[in-house]
Amino acid sequence: MKFLRNLTASILGTLLALLMVFAVFVLVVNILESNDKIKVSNNTVLEINLETLVKDYAPKNSNPLAEALEVINGSKDKKIGLNQILNAIENAKDDAHIVGISIVTNGVNAGIAQTQALRKKLEDFKTSGKFIKAYADMYTQKSYYLCSVADSVFMNAVGEVSFKGLSSEVLFYKDFEDKYGVKMEVIRHGKYKSAVEPFLANKMSDANREQITSFLKSIWNEMLVEISKSRNKTIEELNVIADNLLARNAKLAIENKLIDEAIYIDEYNAKLKIAAAVSSDEKLKTISIADYISTGKGRIKSTATTKIAVIYAQGEIIYGEGDEDHIGQELIIKALKKARNTKSVKAVVLRINSPGGSALASELIWRELALTKKEKPLVVSMGNLAASGGYYIACNADKIFAEPTTITGSIGVFGMLPNVHKFAKNIGINAEQVHTNKSANYSVFEPMTDAFRAVTTESVEMVYTTFLERVSEGRAMSVDEVNKIAQGRVWTGADALNKGLVDEIGGLEDAVKYAAELADVTDYRVRNYPSYKLNLKNKFDVFPFMKTEEALLIETLGVDNYQLYKELKSMANLKGIQARLPYVIAIN
């Protein structure tokens, strides 16, 4: 009897498993077919909403099952590639089916340099003679900066425009460390290397305040120059508006000509119909930027067999494999070798969006780039960030392009180790060690010895010296010249150009065109690297109906607290000597 029960249970379990597999298969088929059903009709308005996370590179998963799982668990719609958006706008410019663009977004989930690249592409779109209109219930500074490119900018009558200048906040933990006995032991080189400053002081140093003020003013000026041109306002007038909050409500924003009119969304849609030459009783045809990309408009079509490889290095640099959110030397080296050994690839563009990280991983990537440069032209394009380790891997390129608002430089290194000796003593914990030799391992439960500090300082100095030499060689500058502009100092792309750290102001398209010139090719297409695979070791990938770990944490902690959690976790997980951006830059 027991045997029959077990047999019946096994059969039922197998049947249920088969039904679940069949259900997932049906979902996969339906999802893949739905992409084929999206069509672009005549007289269509392209809608752009950028509240979704914009990444430099958000590749489509080459595995159909993996792509379907991304759709099912909602992760597919949580990100969009900047390269795809730019290509889509470029295609829309000459697409006879697209009559104009409507930007409707309350925020822009992208970095300043990414936003600037998008704005430039929209400015170029206007040369087609097609319209751009924008609407929001409220505008953040970044979304207003983007939307100010439109022919007409509208908003809700009870909304507001956040236009007050830029600011950045840094948290300091020294008093917390002293109070609770949990501290970070720090060894650094570079007076501006402020990634570790919050653990050493309870207030901002003059050097740190100087560099933050410098790059904030540089970025703000870039924004004002472009807004000034679009809205026909002087920079002085715009600063007066920001100083006195003269766009804090719709009435003031209209009086000061930052906004054209305060209307409701239905009235805005009526204006879109007029612009699109659609009668009031007809339905306005629209297509979202995501759907437009899914029709194939997220890439520039070409029949060319010659290729320019674009290798995306985005995220913190870690030692190991890496993934879509982290730069690991294994993935990047594999991509570089693939591009180098592919005969149809004539040049390589490295697109960097990174605050830096592991000095060892940066050196390993630098070496592979040096080998690549010997065989094929190598050009760098900098995104939002190309700082510290991000600059380390950039410095040896044939040419470096940066956006004016790119954050780069930060040529400096540090080492950091947690220490809980005081905390352990306060709660009655005593750790005893047994050694075979004098140079024993560091213990978080004991104060750092002078000998250990000396050895670690030597390692930091050695890495810093190597960093200077890499920049000196790559930029054709003396080590002393590099040292004067190094010290961990952060620069914007515009300032870095004047300091000789970058060669030209421009975006990814400019870098690709220049790489093609170096390779002496005119007919080519872009091949993106690296390829990312579905990680079935992650239970959230295997069980698509479960929420991702990130989604659960955001739901529990809230967005702001989750960002703080990520920053602290990142600092806690630092291993080895770091060539990393000084602090996490959050520009408000």
Salt bridges, closest charged atoms under 4 A:
ASP56 OD2 - ARG351 NE 2.97
GLU67 OE2 - LYS76 NZ 3.50
GLU90 OE2 - LYS93 NZ 3.81
GLU90 OE1 - LYS121 NZ 2.86
ASP95 OD1 - HIS97 ND1 3.15
ASP95 OD2 - LYS297 NZ 3.88
GLU123 OE1 - ARG119 NH1 3.73
GLU123 OE2 - LYS126 NZ 3.91
ASP124 OD2 - LYS93 NZ 2.86
ASP151 OD1 - LYS126 NZ 3.94
ASP178 OD2 - LYS174 NZ 3.01
GLU185 OE2 - LYS183 NZ 3.74
GLU185 OE1 - ARG453 NH2 2.79
GLU210 OE2 - ARG489 NH1 3.31
GLU226 OE1 - ARG119 NH1 3.54
GLU255 OE2 - LYS251 NZ 2.64
ASP260 OD2 - ARG231 NH1 3.09
GLU261 OE1 - LYS271 NZ 3.34
GLU316 OE2 - ARG580 NE 3.54
ASP323 OD1 - HIS326 ND1 3.01
GLU324 OE2 - LYS55 NZ 3.47
GLU324 OE2 - LYS79 NZ 2.97
ASP325 OD1 - LYS55 NZ 2.45
GLU363 OE2 - ARG470 NH2 2.78
GLU368 OE2 - ARG340 NH2 2.77
GLU375 OE2 - ARG340 NE 3.85
GLU403 OE1 - LYS120 NZ 3.20
GLU461 OE1 - HIS189 ND1 2.78
ASP503 OD1 - ARG475 NH2 2.81
GLU504 OE1 - LYS399 NZ 2.80
GLU509 OE2 - LYS121 NZ 2.85
GLU555 OE1 - LYS547 NZ 2.30
